[in-house]
Amino acid sequence: MHRRLSLIFWVWASLLAAPRAQAACSTATAQSELVMSLDLAERALLNLDAETFTSTLDRVMLSLDCLAEPADPTFVMRLHQLVGVRHFMAGDERLAALAFAAARQTVPEAPLPTSLAPEGHTMRGLYGLIPTDSAAVEALTPPRQGSYRVNGAPSVTRSAELPTLVQHLGADGGVLWTAYLYPNNPTPWVEPARRATPPDAAAAESPSRAPLIAAGSMALVSAGLYVGSQAARACFNDDGCGGPTQDDLTQTWTLHRALYVSAAAGGAVSLALGVTWALPLESR
């Protein structure tokens, strides 16, 4: 029961954590803050405190899009390792092995600390299961400005088979967004370089697309919230949902209602932003 609720949360949270401009973050996050959170998660794991480990790592993942500086490979490697442990604890050995391979690809020969998996633990076998030297890569579409960092280093490609931490840096070197991407996730907010606008067409430049982009993003988030609410409702109505207690059912219904209301609010905001973008078009 709790595992299913955890998976529902991760699907929902991955949509909420869609990359956004640093200006949209109320508080920029330093890498040192996230490193301290990783330390806390590791200590929790060493103390067999699964709840603190999970909640701490979840907060790190949700804070990535506000990371205010380029990540270094050591930080990214540790993040991949802990994500692998998180997947193993959720019962998904395939995703755990992929995350572990990503850690080894980021920092070659990086060992799995005994604080994460004692000698003889099943995770140690998963850690080296997937080879990294033959992993396929895919080219990143050149951004309009700046460059990309993948797993803590400048790159124009990302792995097509393993998770990656991708950052888009602006022309001034500042971080525009950061995202933890799985192989089937597209690189977000990427467009080919815009062709030069002829001088005589400058006056006909279209209005800012920022409201439209924001509307589309909010619509996507709302859709994710709605899917999460229906998944929680299905779990509530499923008599075989892991033998839930009355407290479990109450938590599930509360989650359903919260996600449903959030989805409705997000839909209203998306509609308002769409109207904001469309009004200037009517005046042209």
C-alpha positions as CSV (number, residue, x, y, z in Angstrom):
1,M,0.0,0.0,0.0
2,H,2.7,2.5,1.1
3,R,4.9,1.5,-1.9
4,R,2.0,2.3,-4.3
5,L,1.5,5.7,-2.7
6,S,5.2,6.3,-2.9
7,L,5.2,5.5,-6.7
8,I,2.2,7.8,-7.2
9,F,4.0,10.6,-5.5
10,W,7.2,10.2,-7.6
11,V,5.1,10.4,-10.8
12,W,3.4,13.5,-9.6
13,A,6.6,15.1,-8.2
14,S,8.5,14.5,-11.5
15,L,5.9,16.7,-13.3
16,L,6.1,19.4,-10.6
17,A,9.9,19.4,-10.8
18,A,9.9,20.3,-14.5
19,P,12.9,22.6,-15.2
20,R,12.1,26.3,-14.9
21,A,14.1,29.5,-15.2
22,Q,16.1,30.4,-12.1
23,A,14.1,33.6,-11.8
24,A,11.0,31.4,-11.0
25,C,12.7,30.0,-7.9
26,S,11.9,32.0,-4.7
27,T,15.2,30.9,-3.2
28,A,18.3,29.7,-5.2
29,T,19.8,26.5,-4.0
30,A,23.6,26.1,-3.5
31,Q,25.2,22.7,-4.3
32,S,26.6,22.7,-0.8
33,E,23.1,22.7,0.6
34,L,22.2,19.6,-1.5
35,V,25.5,17.9,-0.5
36,M,24.5,18.3,3.2
37,S,21.1,16.8,2.3
38,L,22.9,13.8,0.7
39,D,25.0,13.4,3.8
40,L,21.8,13.4,5.9
41,A,20.2,10.8,3.6
42,E,23.3,8.6,3.9
43,R,23.3,8.8,7.7
44,A,19.6,8.0,7.8
45,L,20.3,4.9,5.7
46,L,23.1,3.9,8.0
47,N,20.7,4.2,10.9
48,L,18.1,2.1,9.1
49,D,15.8,5.2,9.0
50,A,14.1,4.5,5.7
51,E,11.5,7.3,6.2
52,T,14.1,10.1,6.7
53,F,16.2,8.7,3.9
54,T,13.3,8.7,1.5
55,S,11.9,12.2,2.4
56,T,15.4,13.8,2.3
57,L,16.2,12.4,-1.1
58,D,12.8,13.4,-2.4
59,R,13.5,17.0,-1.2
60,V,16.8,17.0,-3.1
61,M,15.2,15.8,-6.3
62,L,12.6,18.6,-6.0
63,S,15.3,21.2,-5.3
64,L,17.4,20.4,-8.4
65,D,15.6,22.9,-10.7
66,C,16.6,25.7,-8.3
67,L,20.3,24.7,-8.2
68,A,22.1,28.0,-8.7
69,E,25.5,26.7,-9.8
70,P,27.1,24.1,-12.1
71,A,27.1,20.7,-10.4
72,D,30.4,18.9,-10.1
73,P,30.8,15.2,-11.0
74,T,31.3,14.0,-7.4
75,F,28.0,15.4,-6.3
76,V,26.2,13.9,-9.4
77,M,27.8,10.5,-8.8
78,R,26.6,10.5,-5.2
79,L,23.1,11.5,-6.3
80,H,23.0,8.7,-8.9
81,Q,24.1,6.2,-6.1
82,L,21.4,7.3,-3.7
83,V,18.7,7.3,-6.5
84,G,19.8,3.7,-7.2
85,V,19.3,2.8,-3.5
86,R,15.9,4.5,-3.6
87,H,14.8,2.4,-6.5
88,F,16.1,-0.7,-4.9
89,M,14.1,0.0,-1.8
90,A,11.0,0.5,-4.0
91,G,11.6,-2.9,-5.4
92,D,12.8,-1.9,-8.9
93,E,16.2,-3.5,-9.4
94,R,16.3,-2.5,-13.1
95,L,16.1,1.2,-12.4
96,A,18.5,0.7,-9.5
97,A,21.1,-0.9,-11.8
98,L,20.7,1.9,-14.3
99,A,21.2,4.6,-11.7
100,F,24.3,2.7,-10.4
101,A,25.7,2.5,-13.9
102,A,25.1,6.3,-14.3
103,A,27.2,6.8,-11.1
104,R,30.0,4.7,-12.5
105,Q,29.8,6.5,-15.8
106,T,30.0,9.9,-14.1
107,V,33.0,9.0,-12.0
108,P,34.7,5.9,-13.4
109,E,35.8,3.3,-10.8
110,A,33.6,5.0,-8.2
111,P,32.9,2.4,-5.5
112,L,29.6,1.8,-3.8
113,P,30.2,2.8,-0.1
114,T,29.6,0.2,2.5
115,S,27.5,2.8,4.3
116,L,25.0,2.4,1.4
117,A,25.4,-1.4,0.9
118,P,27.4,-3.7,3.2
119,E,29.6,-6.4,1.8
120,G,27.5,-9.2,0.4
121,H,24.4,-7.1,-0.1
122,T,22.3,-7.6,-3.3
123,M,22.9,-4.0,-4.3
124,R,26.6,-4.6,-4.7
125,G,25.9,-7.1,-7.5
126,L,23.6,-4.6,-9.2
127,Y,26.1,-1.9,-8.9
128,G,28.4,-3.3,-11.6
129,L,25.8,-5.2,-13.6
130,I,25.4,-2.8,-16.5
131,P,28.5,-1.9,-18.6
132,T,29.0,1.8,-19.2
133,D,31.6,1.8,-22.0
134,S,29.2,0.6,-24.6
135,A,26.2,2.8,-23.6
136,A,24.6,4.6,-26.6
137,V,24.4,8.4,-26.6
138,E,22.2,10.9,-28.2
139,A,23.0,14.4,-29.4
140,L,21.6,17.4,-27.6
141,T,19.9,19.9,-29.7
142,P,22.0,23.1,-29.6
143,P,20.3,25.7,-27.3
144,R,19.6,29.3,-28.5
145,Q,22.3,30.4,-26.0
146,G,24.8,29.0,-23.7
147,S,25.8,25.3,-23.4
148,Y,25.0,22.1,-21.6
149,R,26.6,20.2,-18.7
150,V,25.8,16.5,-18.4
151,N,26.7,14.7,-15.2
152,G,28.8,17.6,-14.1
153,A,30.9,18.1,-17.2
154,P,30.5,20.1,-20.5
155,S,28.9,17.9,-23.1
156,V,26.9,18.0,-26.4
157,T,25.5,14.5,-25.8
158,R,23.6,12.5,-23.1
159,S,23.3,8.8,-22.5
160,A,20.4,7.2,-24.3
161,E,20.4,4.3,-21.9
162,L,21.2,5.7,-18.4
163,P,19.9,8.5,-16.2
164,T,21.7,11.8,-16.5
165,L,21.8,15.1,-14.7
166,V,21.5,17.8,-17.4
167,Q,22.1,21.5,-16.9
168,H,21.6,24.4,-19.3
169,L,24.0,27.2,-18.7
170,G,23.5,30.7,-20.2
171,A,26.0,32.7,-22.1
172,D,27.2,34.2,-18.8
173,G,27.7,30.8,-17.3
174,G,24.7,31.0,-15.0
175,V,22.5,28.0,-14.6
176,L,19.2,28.3,-16.5
177,W,17.8,24.9,-15.4
178,T,18.8,21.6,-14.0
179,A,17.0,18.3,-14.6
180,Y,17.4,14.6,-13.6
181,L,16.5,12.8,-16.8
182,Y,15.8,9.1,-17.4
183,P,16.5,7.7,-20.9
184,N,12.9,8.1,-22.1
185,N,12.7,11.7,-20.9
186,P,13.2,14.4,-23.6
187,T,15.6,17.2,-22.9
188,P,13.3,20.0,-21.8
189,W,13.0,23.5,-23.0
190,V,15.2,22.9,-26.0
191,E,14.7,24.7,-29.4
192,P,17.1,25.0,-32.4
193,A,18.9,28.3,-32.7
194,R,16.5,30.9,-34.2
195,R,17.3,32.2,-37.6
196,A,18.2,35.9,-37.9
197,T,15.2,38.1,-38.4
198,P,15.3,40.3,-41.5
199,P,15.6,44.0,-40.5
200,D,12.3,44.9,-42.2
201,A,10.5,42.2,-40.3
202,A,11.7,43.3,-36.9
203,A,8.5,45.4,-36.3
204,A,6.4,42.3,-37.0
205,E,8.1,40.3,-34.2
206,S,5.5,38.2,-32.5
207,P,4.6,39.0,-28.8
208,S,6.4,37.3,-26.0
209,R,5.6,33.6,-25.7
210,A,6.4,33.5,-22.0
211,P,2.7,33.4,-21.0
212,L,2.0,30.7,-23.6
213,I,4.9,28.6,-22.4
214,A,3.8,29.0,-18.8
215,A,0.3,28.0,-19.7
216,G,1.5,24.9,-21.4
217,S,3.7,24.0,-18.4
218,M,0.9,24.6,-16.0
219,A,-1.4,22.4,-18.2
220,L,1.1,19.6,-18.1
221,V,1.4,19.9,-14.3
222,S,-2.4,19.9,-14.0
223,A,-2.6,16.8,-16.1
224,G,-0.1,15.1,-13.9
225,L,-1.9,16.1,-10.8
226,Y,-5.2,14.8,-12.2
227,V,-3.6,11.5,-13.2
228,G,-2.1,11.2,-9.7
229,S,-5.5,12.0,-8.1
230,Q,-7.2,9.3,-10.2
231,A,-4.5,6.8,-9.4
232,A,-5.0,7.5,-5.7
233,R,-8.8,7.1,-6.1
234,A,-8.3,3.8,-7.9
235,C,-6.1,2.6,-5.0
236,F,-8.8,3.7,-2.6
237,N,-11.5,1.8,-4.5
238,D,-9.3,-1.3,-4.9
239,D,-10.2,-3.8,-2.2
240,G,-7.0,-5.7,-3.0
241,C,-4.7,-2.7,-2.6
242,G,-2.2,-4.3,-0.3
243,G,-4.6,-5.0,2.5
244,P,-5.0,-1.3,3.5
245,T,-6.0,-0.3,7.1
246,Q,-8.6,2.4,7.7
247,D,-5.7,4.9,8.2
248,D,-4.3,3.9,4.9
249,L,-7.6,4.5,3.2
250,T,-8.0,7.9,4.9
251,Q,-4.5,8.9,3.7
252,T,-5.2,7.7,0.2
253,W,-8.6,9.6,0.0
254,T,-6.9,12.7,1.4
255,L,-4.2,12.5,-1.3
256,H,-6.8,12.0,-4.0
257,R,-8.7,15.1,-2.9
258,A,-5.6,17.3,-2.6
259,L,-4.3,16.3,-6.0
260,Y,-7.8,16.8,-7.6
261,V,-8.2,20.3,-6.1
262,S,-4.6,21.2,-7.2
263,A,-5.3,20.0,-10.7
264,A,-8.5,22.1,-10.9
265,A,-6.6,25.2,-9.7
266,G,-3.7,24.5,-12.1
267,G,-6.2,24.3,-15.0
268,A,-7.7,27.6,-14.1
269,V,-4.3,29.3,-14.0
270,S,-3.3,27.7,-17.4
271,L,-6.5,29.1,-19.0
272,A,-5.8,32.5,-17.6
273,L,-2.3,32.5,-18.9
274,G,-3.5,31.4,-22.3
275,V,-5.9,34.3,-22.5
276,T,-3.1,36.7,-21.4
277,W,-1.1,35.5,-24.4
278,A,-4.0,35.6,-26.9
279,L,-5.2,39.1,-26.1
280,P,-2.2,40.9,-27.7
281,L,-2.8,38.9,-30.9
282,E,-6.4,40.2,-31.3
283,S,-5.1,43.8,-31.1
284,R,-2.6,43.3,-33.9
